[in-house]
Amino acid sequence: SSMRGPTRPRTGERRIWCRRVRVSLRRAKARCGSTVPASRRSRGPVTAASLRAAIGLRTVVEKPQVKMLGEGVDKGVRVEKLELTVEDGLAIPALYYPGGKAARAVVFVSSFGKSGDADVLALAKAGTPVLAVDPRGMGESYKPAGRTGYRQGYQMAARAMLLGRNLVEMQAADMLAAISYLRGRTGLPVALYAKGAVGPAAMFAAALEPTVSELVVERS
C-alpha cells in the first residue's frame, strides 16, 4: 500500500513507523511518521504510548544492576559473563564482548541461545562491542519440559496471562534493559540484532527505544 503523509501527533507524543527494507528488515528504524493504512486510521496514531499499551509494557529498568560472574576467552575473543537485573529479584544471563574502537555497539538476542553464535563472534573479532543476552524463556533462561510435559515457554506464557502479562512484553522489557546498559557502558549508538522467535519482541523494543540505530531480524 502507498504511504500517505503523516498528520501531527498529540502534544508530547512521537509517531512511530518502521521502514520496510528487504525481508530481513535490515535498517528498519522507528521514526516520526505513520504507515497505518487509510482503512485503519480510525484506530488512532501509532505512538510509543499506544505500543506500550498494545503489549502491556510496564516500567523498564533504565539502569539495570549487573553482576560479574567471570571472564575468559572465547575463540580468541575476550568475554565477560554477566547477569542483568531486569526486574526486582529477576536477572537474565548475558555475555559481553568488549571489542575495540567501533561506531556502534550491538545487543544480540536469539531464541537459539546466545552462546557460540558465529555472527556474534565475527562482530566481536571485528572490534564491535556486543552484549548477547538470553531474554526470559530463551537460552539459559529456558528450562526443558518437566513432569507435566509442557515446555517452559508454554508455562511462562500461561502464568504471564494469569498475571495480566505476556511473553512479548517481558522479552521486550529485557531487551530495553540490555540496550540501556550497553549504551551506558560504551557511550555508542546501539543496534539490535535478533534471530528466531524473539523477532516480534525485538521489533517492539526497537520501536519504543528511539536511540536504537538499527534493527536486524533474521529467521523470524
C-alpha positions as CSV (number, residue, x, y, z in Angstrom):
1,S,0.0,0.0,0.0
2,S,1.2,3.5,-0.7
3,M,2.4,5.7,2.2
4,R,0.5,8.9,2.9
5,G,1.8,11.9,4.6
6,P,1.5,11.8,8.4
7,T,-0.6,14.1,10.5
8,R,0.7,15.8,13.6
9,P,0.8,13.7,16.7
10,R,-0.6,14.9,20.0
11,T,1.5,17.1,22.1
12,G,4.4,15.2,23.7
13,E,3.9,12.1,21.6
14,R,6.1,10.6,18.9
15,R,4.6,8.9,15.9
16,I,6.2,5.6,15.0
17,W,6.6,3.7,11.8
18,C,9.1,1.1,10.5
19,R,10.5,1.4,7.0
20,R,10.4,-2.0,5.3
21,V,13.8,-2.8,3.8
22,R,14.1,-6.3,2.3
23,V,12.9,-9.5,4.1
24,S,15.4,-9.2,7.0
25,L,14.0,-5.8,7.9
26,R,17.6,-4.5,7.9
27,R,17.9,-0.9,9.0
28,A,14.2,-0.8,9.9
29,K,14.1,2.1,12.4
30,A,11.4,3.8,14.5
31,R,10.9,7.4,13.1
32,C,8.3,10.1,13.2
33,G,5.5,9.2,10.8
34,S,2.9,6.6,10.2
35,T,2.4,3.6,7.9
36,V,-1.1,2.8,9.1
37,P,-3.4,2.1,6.1
38,A,-6.2,4.6,5.5
39,S,-8.7,1.9,6.4
40,R,-7.2,1.7,9.9
41,R,-6.6,5.4,10.6
42,S,-9.8,5.5,12.8
43,R,-7.9,3.4,15.4
44,G,-5.7,6.4,16.1
45,P,-2.0,7.2,15.6
46,V,0.8,4.6,16.3
47,T,2.8,6.2,19.2
48,A,5.1,4.9,21.9
49,A,2.2,5.1,24.3
50,S,-0.1,3.0,22.0
51,L,2.6,0.4,21.5
52,R,3.2,0.2,25.3
53,A,-0.5,-0.3,25.8
54,A,-0.7,-2.9,23.0
55,I,1.7,-5.2,24.7
56,G,1.1,-4.0,28.3
57,L,4.6,-2.9,28.8
58,R,5.4,-2.0,32.4
59,T,8.2,0.3,33.7
60,V,11.6,-0.7,32.2
61,V,14.7,-0.7,34.3
62,E,16.8,2.1,32.8
63,K,20.0,1.3,34.8
64,P,20.0,-2.5,35.4
65,Q,22.2,-3.8,38.1
66,V,24.9,-6.0,36.8
67,K,26.7,-8.9,38.5
68,M,30.0,-10.2,37.1
69,L,30.2,-14.0,37.1
70,G,33.5,-14.4,35.5
71,E,35.6,-13.7,32.4
72,G,37.6,-15.6,29.8
73,V,38.4,-16.0,26.2
74,D,36.0,-17.4,23.5
75,K,37.8,-18.4,20.3
76,G,40.4,-15.7,20.7
77,V,37.9,-13.0,21.9
78,R,37.7,-11.7,25.5
79,V,34.3,-12.2,27.0
80,E,32.6,-11.4,30.3
81,K,29.9,-13.5,31.8
82,L,27.2,-11.3,33.4
83,E,23.8,-11.2,35.0
84,L,21.5,-8.2,34.3
85,T,18.7,-7.5,36.8
86,V,15.6,-6.6,34.7
87,E,13.0,-6.7,37.4
88,D,13.1,-6.9,41.2
89,G,14.8,-10.1,42.0
90,L,14.9,-11.3,38.4
91,A,18.1,-11.5,36.4
92,I,18.9,-12.7,32.9
93,P,22.2,-14.2,31.7
94,A,24.4,-12.2,29.3
95,L,27.8,-12.4,27.6
96,Y,29.7,-9.1,27.0
97,Y,32.4,-8.9,24.3
98,P,34.2,-5.5,24.8
99,G,35.5,-5.3,21.3
100,G,37.6,-2.2,20.4
101,K,37.1,1.0,18.5
102,A,33.7,1.0,16.8
103,A,31.0,3.3,15.5
104,R,28.3,1.3,17.3
105,A,27.6,-1.4,19.8
106,V,25.2,-4.4,19.3
107,V,22.7,-6.1,21.6
108,F,22.2,-9.7,20.3
109,V,19.2,-11.9,21.2
110,S,18.3,-15.3,19.8
111,S,15.7,-18.0,20.5
112,F,18.5,-20.4,19.6
113,G,20.6,-19.2,22.5
114,K,23.4,-16.6,22.8
115,S,26.4,-18.9,23.2
116,G,28.6,-19.8,20.3
117,D,26.8,-17.8,17.6
118,A,29.1,-17.3,14.7
119,D,27.8,-13.8,13.9
120,V,28.4,-12.6,17.5
121,L,32.0,-13.8,17.3
122,A,32.5,-12.2,13.9
123,L,31.2,-8.9,15.2
124,A,33.4,-9.1,18.3
125,K,36.5,-10.0,16.3
126,A,35.9,-7.0,14.1
127,G,36.0,-4.8,17.2
128,T,32.3,-4.2,17.8
129,P,31.2,-4.3,21.4
130,V,28.4,-7.0,21.7
131,L,26.1,-7.7,24.5
132,A,24.4,-11.1,23.9
133,V,21.5,-11.8,26.3
134,D,19.0,-14.6,26.9
135,P,15.6,-12.9,27.5
136,R,13.1,-14.7,29.5
137,G,12.2,-18.1,28.0
138,M,15.3,-18.3,25.8
139,G,18.7,-19.9,26.0
140,E,20.0,-20.2,29.6
141,S,16.7,-18.7,30.7
142,Y,14.9,-21.6,29.2
143,K,14.2,-24.9,31.1
144,P,13.1,-28.1,29.4
145,A,9.7,-29.7,30.0
146,G,9.1,-31.1,33.4
147,R,6.8,-33.9,34.6
148,T,3.8,-32.2,33.1
149,G,5.3,-32.4,29.6
150,Y,4.6,-28.7,29.0
151,R,7.6,-26.7,27.8
152,Q,8.8,-23.7,29.8
153,G,7.7,-21.4,27.0
154,Y,4.1,-22.5,27.3
155,Q,4.2,-22.5,31.1
156,M,5.7,-19.0,31.2
157,A,3.1,-17.7,28.7
158,A,0.2,-19.3,30.7
159,R,1.5,-17.9,34.0
160,A,2.1,-14.5,32.5
161,M,-1.5,-14.4,31.3
162,L,-2.7,-15.1,34.8
163,L,-0.8,-12.0,35.9
164,G,-2.1,-9.9,33.1
165,R,1.2,-10.1,31.2
166,N,2.7,-11.8,28.1
167,L,6.0,-13.1,26.8
168,V,6.4,-10.4,24.2
169,E,6.1,-7.7,26.8
170,M,8.6,-9.4,29.2
171,Q,11.1,-10.1,26.4
172,A,10.9,-6.6,25.0
173,A,11.5,-5.2,28.6
174,D,14.6,-7.5,28.9
175,M,15.9,-6.1,25.5
176,L,15.2,-2.5,26.6
177,A,17.2,-3.0,29.8
178,A,20.1,-4.6,27.8
179,I,20.1,-1.7,25.4
180,S,20.2,0.8,28.2
181,Y,23.1,-1.0,29.9
182,L,25.1,-1.3,26.7
183,R,24.6,2.3,25.7
184,G,25.6,3.5,29.2
185,R,28.7,1.3,29.2
186,T,30.0,2.1,25.8
187,G,28.6,5.5,25.0
188,L,27.9,4.3,21.5
189,P,24.7,4.1,19.4
190,V,23.2,0.7,19.9
191,A,21.9,-1.7,17.2
192,L,19.6,-4.6,18.0
193,Y,20.2,-7.9,16.3
194,A,17.5,-10.6,16.7
195,K,17.3,-14.2,15.5
196,G,14.3,-16.6,15.6
197,A,11.2,-16.3,17.7
198,V,12.3,-13.2,19.6
199,G,11.8,-11.1,16.4
200,P,8.4,-9.7,17.4
201,A,9.6,-8.6,20.8
202,A,12.7,-7.1,19.2
203,M,10.6,-5.0,16.8
204,F,8.6,-3.6,19.7
205,A,11.8,-2.9,21.6
206,A,13.4,-1.0,18.7
207,A,10.2,1.0,18.0
208,L,10.0,2.0,21.7
209,E,13.6,3.0,22.1
210,P,14.5,6.0,19.9
211,T,18.2,5.6,20.4
212,V,18.3,2.2,18.6
213,S,20.3,3.0,15.4
214,E,19.5,-0.2,13.6
215,L,17.3,-3.3,13.8
216,V,18.1,-6.6,12.1
217,V,15.7,-9.6,12.3
218,E,16.5,-13.0,10.9
219,R,14.7,-16.3,10.7
220,S,11.7,-14.9,12.5
